[in-house]
Amino acid sequence: MLLHQETTDLIIKCFYKVYNELGFGFLEKVFENAMLIELRANGLIASKQVPVEVFYEGILVGSYFADIIVEDKIIY
């Protein structure tokens, strides 16, 4: 069994619902906003554009913004 299997399965379900509804061809931001709506509608805690620091051997080597973080444990 994968780590966080139930949450991952629900995220995938949300993705397919959004994709089937919107289709393709939109900018990433449109899908990000729709995913956030769908994840929250399914009872998940989701935040977008979350700053994440990246460390290598205990040293900060950079940072970036994760599109979506789900339940404070999965980066989407």
Steps between C-alpha positions, in 0.01 A plus 500: 500500500623846414556771756180709537316263261146616585585867457689430177204304361267789579735752336507287184120479503482880528749539215296284265180685587664836425662372180177342374310821572750750355672294233838626384646821366467731799788665680641323805347760733147403386562134589665598829197707603256227396700235686498710813121526482459126440747394771325717758156379384622148580593597854875538452702786641679657203707815461646649184830673423660389826864603546729199555865518601730235350794365697794288391705338776346740748584810298234721343557485124190675377130544523200477273122523514310172495188527282281320756572331834236253616453415868845650575662181368455465123629745239289512186 
